[in-house]
Amino acid sequence: MTTTIAPFPAMRLLRCYVLEARFELLRLMRTPSFVLPTLLFPSMFYLLFGVILGGSKGGGLPASRYLLATYGTFGVMGVALFGFGVTIALERERGLLALKRALPMPPGALLFAKTAMAMAFAATISLMLATIAVSLADVSLAPWQWLLLFVVSVLGVIPFAAIGLLIGTCVSGQAAPAVVNLIYLPMSFLSGLWLPLSMLPDSIS
């Protein structure tokens, strides 16, 4: 005799996803070691290099405009890689993922919650950078350009979250921060997020 499991009702399924996303966001908001570097580092770097030390990137393009996009990407990479790579590695090591699997909740709720959390942080970073750019750096973009930059920043979480998910499922909780940094920092430098590729030596760029 086989036992069939009744599917979740639609409203209950939606509630599971929403509550899991809400509590994941609240949990990380109560973790200053994650919130402060994630939100403040991109803004601090942009304020220093894009506003205070900003000049011309080359070809007449202001550094404040160029670095607005690059430090936005830098922030998105950080929240996705650390939000997935480190937290999943720690939760797997502590047995929390096994506990989640035993709970009567949809299997995809945890993944959805972490993705929604990362997108919420990415949206906050994008808005903070835009506020600094407009108020302190006199950056002027068309409305559709601001909207496109915001959408790309939020959706840009997805590929980096996939990399973080791979790291979180393959390494231990103690090793995860080091592995993430080994990927995060070289990628940021070699992709031109910290300075234009034209300023790098020919052997690198």
C-alpha positions in Angstrom: 0.0 0.0 0.0 1.5 3.3 -1.0 0.9 6.6 0.8 0.4 9.7 -1.2 1.2 13.1 0.2 -1.4 15.8 -0.5 0.0 18.8 -2.2 0.2 22.1 -0.4 -2.8 24.4 -0.9 -1.9 27.4 -3.0 -2.3 30.0 -0.2 -0.5 27.9 2.3 2.3 27.3 -0.1 2.6 31.1 -0.7 2.6 31.7 3.0 5.4 29.3 3.5 7.6 31.1 1.0 6.8 34.5 2.3 7.4 33.6 6.0 10.6 31.9 5.2 11.9 34.9 3.3 10.8 37.2 6.1 12.5 35.3 8.8 15.7 34.9 6.8 15.8 38.6 6.3 15.2 39.3 10.0 17.8 36.8 11.0 20.5 38.4 8.9 19.4 41.9 9.9 20.2 40.9 13.5 23.7 39.9 12.4 25.8 43.1 12.4 28.9 41.2 11.1 27.0 40.6 7.9 24.8 43.7 7.6 27.4 46.4 8.3 30.1 45.3 5.8 27.5 44.3 3.2 25.8 47.7 3.2 28.5 50.1 4.1 31.6 48.9 2.2 30.2 49.7 -1.3 29.0 53.1 -0.2 32.2 53.9 1.7 34.4 52.9 -1.3 32.2 54.8 -3.7 32.2 57.9 -1.5 36.0 57.8 -1.3 37.0 56.9 -4.8 34.0 58.1 -6.8 33.2 61.3 -5.0 36.2 62.6 -3.0 39.0 61.3 -5.3 36.8 61.1 -8.4 38.0 62.7 -11.6 37.9 61.4 -15.1 38.1 57.7 -15.8 39.4 58.3 -19.3 37.8 59.3 -22.5 36.0 62.1 -20.6 33.8 59.7 -18.6 33.6 60.9 -14.9 34.8 58.4 -12.4 31.7 59.1 -10.2 29.5 57.7 -13.0 31.7 54.8 -13.9 32.2 53.7 -10.3 28.5 54.0 -9.5 27.9 50.9 -11.7 31.1 49.0 -10.6 30.6 49.4 -6.9 27.0 48.5 -7.3 28.2 45.2 -8.8 30.8 44.9 -6.1 28.0 45.1 -3.5 25.8 42.6 -5.3 28.7 40.1 -5.5 29.4 40.4 -1.8 25.8 39.9 -0.6 25.2 36.9 -2.9 28.5 35.1 -2.3 28.5 35.6 1.5 24.8 35.4 1.9 24.8 32.0 0.1 28.3 30.6 0.4 28.9 31.3 4.1 25.4 31.0 5.6 24.6 27.7 3.8 28.0 26.2 4.8 27.4 27.1 8.4 23.8 25.9 8.4 24.8 22.6 6.7 27.6 22.1 9.3 25.2 22.8 12.2 22.6 20.5 10.9 20.0 23.2 10.2 19.5 22.1 6.6 18.7 18.6 7.8 16.2 20.1 10.2 14.6 22.2 7.4 14.2 19.0 5.3 12.3 17.4 8.1 9.8 20.3 8.5 6.5 20.3 6.6 7.6 23.1 4.2 8.2 23.2 0.5 11.7 22.2 -0.5 12.3 25.4 -2.5 11.3 27.8 0.3 14.8 28.0 1.8 16.4 28.7 -1.6 13.7 31.3 -2.4 14.2 33.0 1.0 17.9 33.4 0.6 17.5 34.7 -2.9 14.9 37.2 -1.8 17.2 38.2 1.1 20.1 38.8 -1.3 17.9 40.8 -3.7 16.6 43.0 -0.8 20.2 43.8 0.2 21.2 44.4 -3.4 18.2 46.8 -3.9 19.3 48.7 -0.7 22.9 48.9 -1.8 21.8 50.2 -5.2 19.5 52.9 -3.7 22.2 54.0 -1.2 24.8 54.4 -4.1 22.2 56.3 -6.2 21.5 58.6 -3.3 25.2 59.4 -2.9 25.7 59.8 -6.6 22.9 62.3 -7.0 23.4 64.3 -3.9 27.2 64.4 -3.7 28.7 63.5 -7.1 26.1 65.3 -9.4 25.6 62.2 -11.4 22.8 62.7 -13.9 21.2 59.8 -15.7 17.9 59.4 -17.6 15.1 57.8 -15.7 15.2 54.7 -17.8 18.9 54.4 -17.1 18.4 54.6 -13.3 15.7 52.0 -13.6 17.8 49.7 -15.7 20.8 50.0 -13.4 18.5 49.1 -10.4 17.0 46.1 -12.2 20.4 44.8 -13.3 21.8 45.2 -9.8 18.9 43.2 -8.3 18.8 40.5 -10.9 22.6 40.3 -10.9 22.3 38.5 -7.5 21.3 35.3 -9.3 24.6 34.2 -11.0 26.7 35.0 -7.9 24.2 33.3 -5.7 24.7 30.2 -7.8 28.4 30.4 -7.2 27.8 30.9 -3.4 25.5 28.0 -3.3 28.1 25.8 -4.9 30.7 26.9 -2.3 28.3 26.5 0.6 27.5 22.9 -0.4 31.2 21.9 -0.9 33.2 23.4 1.9 33.0 23.6 5.7 31.6 26.6 7.6 35.0 27.6 8.8 36.6 27.4 5.3 33.7 29.2 3.5 34.7 32.8 4.2 38.3 32.2 3.0 37.1 30.4 -0.2 34.6 33.2 -0.9 37.2 35.8 -0.5 39.6 33.9 -2.8 36.9 34.2 -5.5 35.3 37.5 -4.6 38.4 39.7 -4.4 40.3 38.5 -7.5 37.1 38.7 -9.5 36.4 42.3 -8.4 40.0 43.3 -9.3 40.3 41.5 -12.6 36.9 42.5 -13.9 37.6 46.3 -13.6 35.3 47.0 -10.6 37.9 48.8 -8.6 39.7 50.5 -11.4 39.2 50.5 -15.2 40.8 47.7 -17.2 42.6 50.2 -19.3 44.7 51.1 -16.2 45.9 47.6 -15.7 49.1 46.3 -17.4 48.7 44.7 -20.8 49.7 41.3 -19.4 46.7 41.4 -17.1 44.1 43.3 -19.1 
